[in-house]
Amino acid sequence: MPRNYQTTKNNPYWLPHNVYMRVLYIVRDYPRMKAEQNDVIYTSPKLSENQYEHDGSKNRGVSGGQHGDPTANKAVKIAMMSRETDAVDYAVQKLPEAYRAAIWENILHGKPYKIPADKDTFRRWRSRFCYYVAERLHYV
């Protein structure tokens, strides 16, 4: 993985180091979050062995306390992940199409830029991309 370098001179998209690192890790976690969102949507809640046993008490079907609302729990989890994945999607759309794949592969996998352009151009667009994500998440 290459160094996580952010140009500081004449960079209007400069982010504080901790914010920059947070954004990089959100972007790198994007594929897992998207897969988990789909898993949460399409899975059913786990049922305990005693959930359907009735003991005649007021807490019918519940032993050892109350169960949470699985649908609400799913909604909260999806909403939290959607906030971050939507910010990344927004930032990707703001990149010029010629640079999208190269910047995405560089951030996610550390691959060098493979299209003919100056490295400084890619660094500027990478900084902008991270800034757009941070801005959308209200970190700046």
Number of C-alpha atoms within 10 A of each C-alpha: 9 10 6 11 11 18 14 10 7 7 12 12 17 18 21 10 12 9 16 21 15 14 23 19 13 19 22 16 14 19 13 9 18 16 10 15 19 11 11 17 13 9 9 11 12 7 9 11 9 11 12 12 11 13 11 8 9 8 13 13 17 17 17 7 7 10 13 8 9 12 13 10 13 17 12 12 15 18 13 12 15 15 12 22 21 15 19 23 13 15 20 20 11 14 17 10 10 9 18 19 15 18 23 18 15 18 19 16 12 15 14 13 17 12 11 6 10 9 11 10 11 18 15 16 19 22 20 20 26 27 22 23 26 23 13 17 15 9 15 12
